[in-house]
Amino acid sequence: MNHERSHDPTRNPAEEALLLAHDADGIREFDNPMPAWWTWSFWATIAYSCLYAMYYMFGAGPNAATDYDADVSAHWQVQAERLGELKPEPAVIARLIADPRMMQAASGLFGANCAVCHAKDGGGLTGPNLCDDEWINVKTVADLFPVISAGVPQRGMPAWDKRFTESQRVLLAAYVAHLRGSTPSAPKAPQGNTIAAWTLPAAEQTAKE
């Protein structure tokens, strides 16, 4: 802000017209407003912050906890890739289920791709509930991988073999197996037939309990 003394004989009339009326110890200020672009930018940031708060704090936007979980899942997905080629074998699936870090990695894959039909907690939306004992196209834990890979076109489930690597599909199969027996927030009614509990290697069964 420019300042001028109240009594300055060298000041021209144009400058005098720009001086504000108030006086502070003989100092008067020029009427020098901010540029219009700066003022509009300032109000735009306030409007944006209101919309941001409405979406992320009170609306459907992800909160800090969700973002954190996504970052952790991404980290463990990278770690899962370092395990090498995962094969769709019960022993491998059992080992993955027993590792909380691998389940964290799988939760990111599931949440980003499967939750739209099965809900984030597996309770079911347009797709069936994955937490109960009733299944439509699965009879054993070994059936999970081919269902995920080939999909179920007649029921609207896409095939994931073109999008995910074999290791990622094995990881997803383990995660789906892991969801069974959990308690979703809004479980969908049972569909299909009741099947026996997963047959897992004894070591995994002990670790899981």
C-alpha positions as CSV (number, residue, x, y, z in Angstrom):
1,M,0.0,0.0,0.0
2,N,1.4,3.4,-0.9
3,H,1.5,6.1,1.7
4,E,1.6,9.9,1.3
5,R,2.0,12.8,3.8
6,S,-1.2,14.9,4.2
7,H,0.5,18.2,3.2
8,D,2.6,17.7,0.1
9,P,2.9,20.7,-2.1
10,T,4.4,18.6,-4.9
11,R,1.3,16.3,-5.2
12,N,-0.7,16.9,-8.4
13,P,-4.5,17.0,-8.4
14,A,-4.8,13.5,-10.0
15,E,-2.9,12.1,-7.0
16,E,-5.0,14.1,-4.6
17,A,-8.2,12.6,-6.0
18,L,-6.9,9.1,-5.3
19,L,-6.2,9.8,-1.6
20,L,-8.6,8.3,0.9
21,A,-10.3,10.7,3.4
22,H,-9.0,9.3,6.6
23,D,-5.8,10.6,8.2
24,A,-3.5,8.7,10.5
25,D,-0.8,10.8,12.1
26,G,-0.5,12.9,9.0
27,I,-0.4,9.9,6.7
28,R,-3.1,9.3,4.1
29,E,-3.5,6.2,1.9
30,F,-4.0,6.0,-1.8
31,D,-7.2,4.3,-2.9
32,N,-5.4,1.4,-4.6
33,P,-7.8,-1.6,-4.8
34,M,-6.7,-5.1,-5.7
35,P,-7.0,-6.0,-9.4
36,A,-10.3,-7.6,-10.4
37,W,-8.6,-10.9,-11.4
38,W,-7.1,-11.2,-7.9
39,T,-10.4,-10.4,-6.2
40,W,-12.3,-13.0,-8.4
41,S,-9.6,-15.6,-7.7
42,F,-9.9,-15.0,-4.0
43,W,-13.7,-15.6,-4.1
44,A,-13.3,-18.6,-6.4
45,T,-11.0,-20.2,-3.8
46,I,-13.6,-19.7,-1.1
47,A,-16.3,-21.2,-3.3
48,Y,-14.1,-24.1,-4.1
49,S,-13.3,-24.8,-0.5
50,C,-17.0,-24.8,0.3
51,L,-17.7,-27.4,-2.5
52,Y,-14.7,-29.4,-1.4
53,A,-15.9,-29.5,2.2
54,M,-19.4,-30.5,1.1
55,Y,-18.1,-33.4,-1.0
56,Y,-15.3,-34.7,1.1
57,M,-16.5,-33.9,4.6
58,F,-20.3,-34.3,4.3
59,G,-20.8,-35.9,1.0
60,A,-19.8,-39.1,-0.9
61,G,-16.1,-38.2,-1.3
62,P,-13.5,-40.4,0.3
63,N,-12.3,-39.3,3.8
64,A,-8.8,-39.4,5.2
65,A,-9.2,-42.9,6.5
66,T,-10.4,-44.2,3.1
67,D,-7.4,-42.5,1.4
68,Y,-5.1,-44.0,3.9
69,D,-6.5,-47.5,3.4
70,A,-6.1,-47.1,-0.4
71,D,-2.5,-46.1,0.0
72,V,-1.8,-49.0,2.3
73,S,-3.5,-51.4,-0.1
74,A,-1.5,-50.0,-3.1
75,H,1.7,-50.6,-1.1
76,W,0.9,-54.2,-0.3
77,Q,-0.2,-54.8,-3.9
78,V,3.4,-53.9,-4.9
79,Q,4.7,-56.3,-2.2
80,A,2.4,-59.0,-3.4
81,E,3.9,-58.7,-6.9
82,R,7.2,-59.5,-5.4
83,L,6.0,-62.9,-4.3
84,G,6.3,-64.0,-7.9
85,E,3.8,-66.1,-9.8
86,L,0.9,-67.2,-7.6
87,K,-0.9,-70.3,-8.6
88,P,-4.6,-71.0,-8.0
89,E,-3.9,-73.8,-5.5
90,P,-5.6,-74.3,-2.1
91,A,-2.3,-74.1,-0.3
92,V,-1.4,-70.8,-2.0
93,I,-4.8,-69.4,-1.3
94,A,-4.6,-70.6,2.3
95,R,-1.2,-68.9,2.7
96,L,-2.5,-65.6,1.4
97,I,-5.5,-65.7,3.7
98,A,-3.2,-66.2,6.6
99,D,-1.2,-63.0,5.7
100,P,-3.0,-59.8,6.8
101,R,-0.8,-57.7,4.6
102,M,-1.9,-59.7,1.5
103,M,-5.5,-59.4,2.5
104,Q,-4.9,-55.6,2.8
105,A,-3.5,-55.6,-0.7
106,A,-6.4,-57.7,-2.0
107,S,-8.9,-55.4,-0.3
108,G,-7.7,-52.5,-2.6
109,L,-8.3,-54.6,-5.7
110,F,-11.7,-55.8,-4.5
111,G,-12.8,-52.4,-3.4
112,A,-11.9,-50.7,-6.7
113,N,-13.3,-53.4,-9.0
114,C,-15.7,-55.8,-7.2
115,A,-17.4,-53.6,-4.6
116,V,-19.7,-52.0,-7.1
117,C,-21.6,-55.3,-7.4
118,H,-20.7,-57.1,-4.2
119,A,-20.4,-54.1,-1.8
120,K,-17.1,-53.1,-0.1
121,D,-17.6,-55.5,2.7
122,G,-18.8,-58.3,0.4
123,G,-22.4,-58.1,1.6
124,G,-23.8,-58.0,-1.9
125,L,-25.6,-55.4,-4.1
126,T,-26.5,-56.3,-7.6
127,G,-24.1,-59.3,-7.1
128,P,-24.6,-62.0,-4.5
129,N,-23.5,-61.9,-0.8
130,L,-20.0,-63.3,-0.5
131,C,-20.1,-63.6,3.3
132,D,-22.7,-66.3,3.8
133,D,-22.7,-70.0,3.1
134,E,-24.9,-69.9,0.0
135,W,-23.1,-69.8,-3.4
136,I,-24.4,-69.9,-6.9
137,N,-21.4,-71.0,-9.1
138,V,-19.0,-72.1,-6.4
139,K,-18.8,-75.5,-4.5
140,T,-15.2,-75.5,-3.3
141,V,-12.5,-72.9,-2.7
142,A,-10.9,-74.1,-5.9
143,D,-13.9,-72.8,-7.9
144,L,-13.3,-69.2,-7.0
145,F,-10.4,-68.6,-9.3
146,P,-12.1,-69.8,-12.6
147,V,-15.2,-67.9,-11.7
148,I,-13.2,-64.7,-11.3
149,S,-11.2,-65.4,-14.4
150,A,-14.1,-66.3,-16.8
151,G,-16.8,-64.4,-15.1
152,V,-20.5,-65.3,-15.2
153,P,-21.8,-63.5,-18.3
154,Q,-25.4,-64.7,-18.0
155,R,-25.5,-63.0,-14.6
156,G,-23.7,-59.9,-15.6
157,M,-20.3,-60.7,-13.9
158,P,-17.4,-59.7,-16.2
159,A,-14.4,-61.9,-16.9
160,W,-11.3,-60.5,-15.2
161,D,-8.6,-62.6,-17.0
162,K,-7.9,-59.8,-19.5
163,R,-7.6,-57.1,-16.9
164,F,-5.8,-58.8,-14.0
165,T,-2.7,-61.1,-14.0
166,E,-3.0,-64.6,-12.8
167,S,-1.4,-63.6,-9.5
168,Q,-3.8,-60.8,-9.0
169,R,-6.8,-63.2,-9.6
170,V,-5.4,-65.7,-7.1
171,L,-5.1,-62.8,-4.6
172,L,-8.7,-61.9,-5.3
173,A,-9.8,-65.5,-4.9
174,A,-8.1,-65.6,-1.6
175,Y,-9.8,-62.4,-0.5
176,V,-13.3,-63.7,-1.5
177,A,-12.6,-66.9,0.4
178,H,-11.5,-64.8,3.4
179,L,-14.8,-62.8,3.3
180,R,-16.9,-65.9,4.0
181,G,-18.1,-65.9,7.6
182,S,-17.6,-62.2,8.1
183,T,-20.5,-59.9,9.0
184,P,-21.4,-57.3,6.4
185,S,-23.3,-54.1,7.3
186,A,-26.3,-54.8,5.1
187,P,-26.2,-58.4,3.9
188,K,-28.1,-59.4,0.9
189,A,-30.5,-62.4,1.2
190,P,-28.9,-65.7,0.5
191,Q,-28.7,-67.0,-3.1
192,G,-27.8,-70.4,-4.5
193,N,-27.1,-73.5,-2.5
194,T,-25.4,-74.0,0.9
195,I,-21.9,-75.4,0.5
196,A,-19.5,-77.0,2.9
197,A,-16.9,-75.0,4.7
198,W,-13.7,-74.3,2.7
199,T,-11.2,-77.2,2.7
200,L,-7.9,-75.5,3.6
201,P,-4.6,-77.0,4.6
202,A,-4.4,-77.8,8.3
203,A,-1.7,-75.2,8.9
204,E,-3.8,-72.4,7.4
205,Q,-6.9,-73.5,9.4
206,T,-4.9,-73.2,12.6
207,A,-3.5,-69.8,11.6
208,K,-7.0,-68.6,10.7
209,E,-8.4,-69.6,14.0
